[in-house]
Amino acid sequence: MTDHCVDVLIIGGGVGGLTLAQWLTGLGRSWRIVEREAYLGGPLAHSQYVLKWIPGWPAVSGRDYMAAILAGIDTTHCELSCELTQIEIDGIEQAWRCQLSNGRTMLAKKLVFACGAAPVSPFAAAERVIVGPGLQKIAHLQTGDRVLVLGGGDNAAEHALILQEMGCSVVMLVRSQLRASAVLAQQLQAAQIDFRVHGDELPLNVSVSGIELFGEFYDYAAVYYGYQPSKAITDFPVLYGLDQQISRDVFILGDMTGPAYPNILLTQGQAAVVAKQIDHVLSGDGMRTRHCTDLALGEWS
Ligand SMILES: Cc1cc2nc3c(=O)[nH]c(=O)nc-3n(C[C@H](O)[C@H](O)[C@H](O)COP(=O)(O)OP(=O)(O)OC[C@H]3O[C@@H](n4cnc5c(N)ncnc54)[C@H](O)[C@@H]3O)c2cc1C
């Protein structure tokens, strides 16, 4: 049974998907979001980080920024705890027939993937292994916990500082050299973070009771090795590294397009561009549902 027919099915309800939805609403287009998690907003939804990279914006937390975006969204158009499981072309309807994991089927003229990025790690997340940034992930650590921070970029540096501030005993381990920006490198030095180089070998022994490395023991390992585009959609491996529009009917945006520098502004800009491209294509297709307010009187004849 087909429940809905929409102009655009958006897969991923983070910054990119939600911003796109807002633009599409403004352009008079119908949309539906499919979000894997039980909540909207992606990683920023619970982040207490104060965002510092949005020029002209007062410093707000990721959570606050996301709340402002969500305030403009009709969340009844969002399928939560849901994934796209299968798609096929419906030749008669000239649309994608999409099967969702909640049993619904949906017809969509355009698909947009906005699934974000996943942290890179050779170690799976576990009770003692924290993978990727996010304050909520380290919130349960306590004063005196010995934490091995793996990685030498900005995220690793920032978390090493935060963990030390929390009273943890931090050892920061990089393969060859620190790559964090100068301002963070200076802060690491000032905080006297224990900083070591491990070379090519990293014989980490993870057990339920702790972490062992080079004969030393830690309570937790926290891995900050960067991001890669989400590969959640196995049917679309070709998405990796491609441009925003991969066909007339399928688009990607946000961190999925190349998250070397994951960035809210870029993601929101891409969402605006994708919305306008879709509007343009749909107008050309003659598939737009026209509202009387869109039309000059003469066009009714
Ligand atoms: C802790 C932290 C702090 C940050 N701070 C800043 C900052 O200060 N300034 C800045 O510019 N950027 C910051 N970023 C980066 C910024 O959050 C990202 O660039 C931005 O969120 C990318 O938006 P997106 O929509 O591409 O992905 P996301 O916001 O990650 O959203 C992707 C969504 O897709 C969902 N999803 C994934 N796979 C599927 C699937 N198969 N089916 C359905 N849904 C799926 C996810 O659950 C998620 O909700 C930060 C990121 C983090 C993690």
PDBQT file of the ligand as one rigid body, heavy atoms in Angstrom, charges set to zero:
ROOT
HETATM    1  C1  LIG A 401      30.324  17.328  18.422  1.00  0.00    +0.000 C 
HETATM    2  C2  LIG A 401      30.269  18.100  17.136  1.00  0.00    +0.000 A 
HETATM    3  C3  LIG A 401      30.500  19.466  17.114  1.00  0.00    +0.000 A 
HETATM    4  C4  LIG A 401      30.445  20.184  15.933  1.00  0.00    +0.000 A 
HETATM    5  N1  LIG A 401      30.676  21.528  15.941  1.00  0.00    +0.000 NA
HETATM    6  C5  LIG A 401      30.552  22.251  14.812  1.00  0.00    +0.000 A 
HETATM    7  C6  LIG A 401      30.712  23.677  14.801  1.00  0.00    +0.000 A 
HETATM    8  O1  LIG A 401      31.017  24.292  15.827  1.00  0.00    +0.000 OA
HETATM    9  N2  LIG A 401      30.537  24.343  13.641  1.00  0.00    +0.000 N 
HETATM   10  C7  LIG A 401      30.243  23.695  12.468  1.00  0.00    +0.000 A 
HETATM   11  O2  LIG A 401      30.124  24.351  11.426  1.00  0.00    +0.000 OA
HETATM   12  N3  LIG A 401      30.102  22.348  12.418  1.00  0.00    +0.000 NA
HETATM   13  C8  LIG A 401      30.239  21.619  13.565  1.00  0.00    +0.000 A 
HETATM   14  N4  LIG A 401      30.099  20.249  13.523  1.00  0.00    +0.000 N 
HETATM   15  C9  LIG A 401      29.856  19.602  12.229  1.00  0.00    +0.000 C 
HETATM   16  C10 LIG A 401      28.386  19.664  11.853  1.00  0.00    +0.000 C 
HETATM   17  O3  LIG A 401      27.630  19.121  12.903  1.00  0.00    +0.000 OA
HETATM   18  C11 LIG A 401      28.173  18.853  10.562  1.00  0.00    +0.000 C 
HETATM   19  O4  LIG A 401      28.933  19.415   9.510  1.00  0.00    +0.000 OA
HETATM   20  C12 LIG A 401      26.696  18.875  10.164  1.00  0.00    +0.000 C 
HETATM   21  O5  LIG A 401      25.919  18.340  11.215  1.00  0.00    +0.000 OA
HETATM   22  C13 LIG A 401      26.479  18.048   8.896  1.00  0.00    +0.000 C 
HETATM   23  O6  LIG A 401      25.103  17.946   8.644  1.00  0.00    +0.000 OA
HETATM   24  P1  LIG A 401      24.523  16.674   7.857  1.00  0.00    +0.000 P 
HETATM   25  O7  LIG A 401      23.073  16.924   7.713  1.00  0.00    +0.000 OA
HETATM   26  O8  LIG A 401      25.332  16.414   6.644  1.00  0.00    +0.000 OA
HETATM   27  O9  LIG A 401      24.796  15.455   8.827  1.00  0.00    +0.000 OA
HETATM   28  P2  LIG A 401      24.257  15.172  10.309  1.00  0.00    +0.000 P 
HETATM   29  O10 LIG A 401      23.930  16.430  11.020  1.00  0.00    +0.000 OA
HETATM   30  O11 LIG A 401      25.253  14.224  10.874  1.00  0.00    +0.000 OA
HETATM   31  O12 LIG A 401      22.877  14.420  10.069  1.00  0.00    +0.000 OA
HETATM   32  C14 LIG A 401      22.808  13.167   9.445  1.00  0.00    +0.000 C 
HETATM   33  C15 LIG A 401      21.506  12.504   9.872  1.00  0.00    +0.000 C 
HETATM   34  O13 LIG A 401      21.276  11.356   9.061  1.00  0.00    +0.000 OA
HETATM   35  C16 LIG A 401      20.854  10.284   9.896  1.00  0.00    +0.000 C 
HETATM   36  N5  LIG A 401      21.162   9.043   9.191  1.00  0.00    +0.000 N 
HETATM   37  C17 LIG A 401      22.365   8.477   8.971  1.00  0.00    +0.000 A 
HETATM   38  N6  LIG A 401      22.227   7.356   8.251  1.00  0.00    +0.000 NA
HETATM   39  C18 LIG A 401      20.900   7.206   8.007  1.00  0.00    +0.000 A 
HETATM   40  C19 LIG A 401      20.128   6.252   7.300  1.00  0.00    +0.000 A 
HETATM   41  N7  LIG A 401      20.677   5.197   6.693  1.00  0.00    +0.000 N 
HETATM   42  N8  LIG A 401      18.778   6.406   7.234  1.00  0.00    +0.000 NA
HETATM   43  C20 LIG A 401      18.194   7.469   7.855  1.00  0.00    +0.000 A 
HETATM   44  N9  LIG A 401      18.880   8.409   8.542  1.00  0.00    +0.000 NA
HETATM   45  C21 LIG A 401      20.216   8.281   8.607  1.00  0.00    +0.000 A 
HETATM   46  C22 LIG A 401      21.620  10.502  11.186  1.00  0.00    +0.000 C 
HETATM   47  O14 LIG A 401      21.015   9.832  12.263  1.00  0.00    +0.000 OA
HETATM   48  C23 LIG A 401      21.534  12.025  11.313  1.00  0.00    +0.000 C 
HETATM   49  O15 LIG A 401      20.370  12.445  11.978  1.00  0.00    +0.000 OA
HETATM   50  C24 LIG A 401      30.156  19.515  14.706  1.00  0.00    +0.000 A 
HETATM   51  C25 LIG A 401      29.916  18.125  14.716  1.00  0.00    +0.000 A 
HETATM   52  C26 LIG A 401      29.965  17.420  15.920  1.00  0.00    +0.000 A 
HETATM   53  C27 LIG A 401      29.708  15.925  15.908  1.00  0.00    +0.000 C 
ENDROOT
TORSDOF 0
